[in-house]
């Protein structure tokens, strides 16, 4: 696939890194020549320096015969204009735009072909906000991801000494939870993936990914580690786009304090929030944190635009008594370095939001893509199309499907419909070796390495006889 990516920031660079490894033809456009040169040395991509919304720059980038445009610059206006130009002048088939302002999203008619011609829009800030909200709801988890409109959840937890299943083989899980269907999709031990089998024993420190119906996920988590008490008090460091979105979305359910170093910004935030307490001050100020009761906080969330400040403030908050800390960190090397120490969870905004983009890029009918372990692994929700004659999946038992090693079918969501075609309910099936995949099933596949994704997509593609 020939893809043009506009914007070489964290999101654009992360998308390019993910897609270039899958034999796509990538061209990256940005005004920063040094940033482009650095990425060109690291990745096998073509770069064009210039204004992303300029017709001549888009032509130089190959818009005449490109398959997909991904506009993820920092400017909503540039992204929208680029999509309009790509449609009007080059009839580029698919156009995706990053939109940070809710004004455009609240008026979807502005994005249709007659106006800005945006096929799909994403807001990384909102995606990260929703992700953090799920972590607040499940304080024991490292990752919380949803599939099939929230019917199925994938939870990543670190196994602790004393968990009922820790020190026992996985096959004992059905005795601990006789009425709950669950699949251990993957285990990472010392950073290396282990394919789960019945005799696999979970040891303390293992990073365990579990798939189950969302209504059962808390029961499953209790088998792997101690249940933390619910979150009540949350302190947010940084009142930028994500900090404001998070505070606004949780202030009715939690006691929220928001710290913002810029006094004018703090005053603005105070007018936009109803229940949260907004304070002006340095997030790394030990005296300020002490005065505001950091030792009573269930969660400290560092969301400033400075990742060094986020690391420092979250580490300081943990040392001063905060029960759990979370930091927003852009550089992957930093994420791997700090998570699990004084910082309980480190989030990369690019890796957290990239799944929404990848779902529109993946081949076949991929509904959802989630990046796991900071981009090292992926989980996909794919609709099984076709018939036993033209599909390698439909009409076959799980044991008959030629999945590449490292890929696991963790769950199937099957829609039951009434006679008139209306949806009656969604049934979650945790498959066994003899489970039959039916047409239109939503299949959740876990890939321990992202280089397996292309093979899985190809497996689900339907032959030419499918109409």
N, C-alpha and C positions, 0 to 999 in steps of 0.2 A: 504494500500500500504506500502511495506517495502522500506524505503528510507535511504540512507547513505549520510550524509552531511560532507564534508571535509572542515575544517576551522571553528573555533568558534569565528571569529571576528564579526564585526557589521552585515555584510550581512548574514553570516552563522547562527548566533544567532537569527536574525530576521526571517529567513526562518524557522528555527526550531520552533520558537514560533508560527508562523502562521500555520504550518502544524500539530503540535502535538495536537492542539485543534480540529482537524478534524479526529480523530481516526486513524491516521497513526502510523506505527511502525518506530520510528526515532532513528538512531544511529549517534552520532556526534563524529568526529575524529579531534584531534588537539594535538600539542606537549605541550601545556600549561595545566598542570594538575590542577592548581588552577582555571583557567577559566572554565574548564570542570566541576569541582566540584561545582562551583557557579551556573552554568546553570543546573546541575543535581538536585540541591536542589530546583530550581525554576520551572523547567519543568519536566514532566514525560518522560524522555528520557534515552536511554542507551548511555554511552560514552566509547571511547577507546582512550588511550593516546599513540601517536606514530606518525611516519612519514606517512603522508597521501598517499604517492606514494609507500609505501612498500607492497609487496604482502602479507606478513604475517599479517600486520596491517589490510589490507583490508579483509583478510580471517577472522580475529578476529571480524571485524565489521559486518560480515555476508554477504559478497559479493557473496557467493555461491548461495544464493536464494533471493537476493535483486532485487527489481523492478526498482529502479532509483538511480543513483549516481549524486550528486550535488557537484562539486569541486569548492569551492569558497575561497581557501586560498589566501594569499597575493602574492603568487608566480605563475606566468603563467606556468613556467616549471613544478612545482609540479602538477598543475591542469592537464596539458597535459599528463604528465607521468602517473598519476593516471587513467585517462580515457583509455590510451593505455593498462595498466595492467588489468583494469577491463574488457576490451573487450577480450584480448588475453587469460587470465588465467581463467576468471570466466564467460565469455560470458554474462556479465550483460547487460540487454536489452537496457536501455536508459541512456545516459551519457551527462551531462551538465557541461560546463567549464566556469569559469570566466576568461576573457582575458583582461588585462589592456593595453597591447601593440597592436598597430594597425598593426604591422608587420605580425602577424599570421592571423588576419582578412583579410588583403589585399591579402593573399594567401590561399584561401579556400581549395585548393587541399591538403594542409597539415592536414586538419581536417577530411578528409574522413576515411573510415574504414581501408584502406590500410596503413594509417599513424597513426595519433594520435587518431582516432576513437572517435571524438567528434560529437555527434548528434546535439547539439545546443550550441552556445556560446553567452555569454552576456558580456557587458562592462559597469559596473555601472557608471564609470566616464562619459562615453558618454551619458548615459541615463539622468544623473543629468544635464549635460551641455545642452542637448536638452530641458529639463524641464525648466531650467532657461531662455533659449532663448524665450520660449513661454510666460513666465511671463513678459519679457521685452517688447514683442509685445503687451501684454494686461496688462498695468500697474495697472489697477483697480482690477485685479483678485487675488484671493488667490491660486487657482489651475486652470490649463488649461490642459485638457486631451483630447486625440483624439481617435476615433474609426473608423473602416472601412476605413483604409488608409487615415484618415484625413477628410472624408466626414461629419462626425458628431463630434461635440465638446461638452464636458461637462465642464462648467465653474463654479467655486465656487467664490462667491463674498459676501462681507459684506454689507448689506443694510444700507444706510445712510439717515438721515433726509433730506427731499427735493426730494428724488427720486420719479418719477411719480407714481410708483406702491406702494410705501411705505405708509402704512396707509389705503390701499384699499384691498378688497378681491381678491384672485387669478383669479376669473372668469372675473375680469375687464381687464385682460391681453389681451383678444381677441379683446377688443375695442381699446386698445392702439396700438396693432400690428395686425390689421385686415388681413394683407397679409402674416403673418409669423406664422408658426407652431412652438410652443415651449412647452416644458414640464418642470415644476418645479419638479425635481426628489425628492428633499428632502429639509427640512428646519431644521437647528439646532438652538435652542434658549437656551442660557445659557448652552451650551454643550449637551443638550438633543434633540433627534430627534423628529420632528413633521411630521406626515404623511400629505402631502399637499392635501387639498380638495378645492372645489370651493369657500367655504366661509372662508377659512383660510386667515387671515389678516397678512401681513408682517409688522413687526415693526423694527425700527432702531436697528442695532446691530445683527439682524438675519444673520446667515451664510446660504446663499441660493445657491443650486446647480441646474443649468439650463442645459437642453439638447436641442440642436437645430442643424439644418444643419449649418456647419461651416461658410457658406457665410452670415448667418443671426445673428451670435452670437454677433456682436458688437451692433446691434439694440436692442437685448434683454438686454444686459448689461446696456444700457442707461436708461432702465426702472427702474432699481434697485438702481442706484447710479450716482453721478456726473461723467462725463467723464474726466479723467485726460489728460493733454496734453501729446503728444508722448514723449518717452524717446529720449534724444539726447546725454547726457554726462553720461558715466558710469565709476565708479572707482572700480577696482577689488583689493581686499586685499588678497594676497597669490598667488604665482606663481607655485603651484603644478600641478598635472595632470589636475584637473578640471579647475583651474584658467587659465592655458595655453590654454586648449581646448576652453574655453569660449571666451577668448581674441582673439584667432585666428579666431573664427567663426563670431564675431560681429565687428571686427576692421574696416571693409570696410563701415559699415552702421552707426557706432556710433563713437563719440569721446571717446576713451578708454585710461584710465591711469591704469597701473598695478603696485602695490606696492609689493615688495618682500624683506624680511628682510635679506636674505643671498646674499651677494654681488656677489659671483661667480655665483650663480643661476640666479641673475638678469642679469648679463652679457650674460649668455647663452640664456635667454629668449629674450633679445634684438636682438639677431641674428636670432631668429625664428619667430619674428613678424615684419610685414611690416609697419603698420600705428600706432599701439598702442605705447604710451610712457611708457617705463619701468623705474621705480624709485626704488632705494634701500633704505630701511628704515623700521622702526618699524611701523606697522599698527595702533598701539595705541598711536603714537606720535602726540599729539595735535598740536604742532607747524608745523610738516610736513603736516598734513591734512589742516591746515589753509593756508599754503604757496601754496598748490596745488589746492586751490579753492574748498574745500569740500562744501561750501555753494552754489556753482553753479551746483553741481552734481544732476542729476535726479535720479540716483540710485547708492547706495554703496553696493557692494556685498562682504561679508566676507567669504573667502573660504580657509583659512589656515587649517592645520592639528590639530590646537589647538582650541577646541570649546570655551574655556574660552576667548581666544583672540578674537575669532569671535564675541562673545557676547559683549565684552568690546568695540571693535573697531566699531561695528555697532551701539551700543548705543551712543558712542561718536560722530560718524558721524551724527546721527540724531539730537543730541543736538546742533551740530555746523551748522546745516542748510541743510543737505542732504534731498532731497524731499522724498525719499523712501529708505528703507534699507532691506537687505536680509542677513541672516546668515546661514551657514552650521553648524548643530548641531547634534551630534550623539545620545545623550541620550534623550529618549522620554520625560522624566520628565522635562528636560530643555526646550524642544520644547514647551510643553504645558504652561510652566511658562512664557516664554519671548515673545511669539508671541502676537501681538496686543498692546504691549507697545511701547517702543522706537524702537523695531524691528518689522517691518511690516509683514515680512514673515520669518518663521524659517523652514528650510528644513532638514529632516533626510535623508541622502543618502541611508540608508538601505530601508526605507519605500518607497522612490521614485523609486528605481530600482527593488524592489521585484516583481512587477507585471510581468516583463518579465520572471522571474523564475516560478511564479505561473501559468502562461498560459500554461507551459509545464507539470505541475503537475496535474492541475485540471482534473476531470473526464469529459467525454463527449468531444464534439468538441468545446472547449473554445479557441477562437482566441486571446482575449486580456483580461488582468486583470489589473485594476488600484486600488491601495490602496489609500483610501481617509481619510481625517481627521487623518493623521498620524497613519493609520492602524486600526482605529475603524470601518471603513466602506469599502465596496468594490463595484466597478462597473465592470460588466463582459460583454463581447461580445461573444455570443454563437450562433453557427449555428444550426438552427432547422432542424434535420434530420428525416427521416422516413415518415410514412403516417398516416392518421387518425386512422388506425387500430392498429398501434404499437407505436404511439407517444401520449403523454399526452398534446402536444402543437400544433403540425401541424394539420391544419384543424379545429382549435377551435378559437372561439372569445376570446378576452382578458378577458371578464367577466366570461368565462367558464374555464379558466386556474386556477388551485388551487395553486396560489402563496402563500408562507408563509407570515404572517403579517410582514410588514417591508420591503418587497421586491416589487419593482415596475418595470414594463416594461416601459421604458422611450422613446424608439425609435426603429424602425425597418428599416433596410437598405435592400432593395430588388433589386436584380440584374436583369436588362432587357437585354436579349441576342438576337443576330441576329439568323436567321435560321441556319447559319453554326456553331452556338455555341459560337461565339466570343462575348465578353462583349460589349454591346452598351452603357449602362450608369447605374449608381447606383441611386436609388430613395430613399429619406429619408421620412419615414412615422412616424409622431407623432401619435401613436395609440389612439383610443377612445375605449369605452367599447365594441363596436360591430366590431372592426377591426379583420379581420381573419388573422391568422398566416399561411403562406404558407411554403412549403418545401424549404429548402436552404435559408430562410430568416436569416439575421444577426440580432439577437435580443439583444438589450442593456438593461441589468437588473441592477438596483441600489438596493443594500442591505444596509440598515441603520446600521446593525450589521454584522460583518464578520462571526458570527456563523450561519447566514442564508445561507451562500454560499453552503454548502453541500446539503441542501434541494433543492436549486435551480438547482444545477447540477444533482441531482437525478431526478428532474422533467423533465429535458431535455433529459435524457437517453432514448434510443430507446429499445423497447422490443426485445425478441429473434427472432421474426419473420422478423425483418428487415435484408435485405441482401444488 
